[in-house]
């Protein structure tokens, strides 16, 4: 599973660093390093949303406050 997080300036201001750190921690805690590939990218094009994240090409808007729920429902449930 490929998870890409936008680290462009707009998403950075909305908390992309915290989202990245949360997802990295949760992937490690759940021993999913061999199943989940985390990557960064610049502008995905939905800057009006929260932090732009894609999972296998599907777009999501995530914030630092919703990162754990996002991980549980969109990553852990499918891994």
Secondary structure, 3 states (H helix, E strand, C coil): CEEEEECCHHHHHCCHHHHHHHHHHHHHHCCCCCCCEEEEECCCCCCCCCEEEEECCEEEEECCCCHHHHHHHHHHCCC
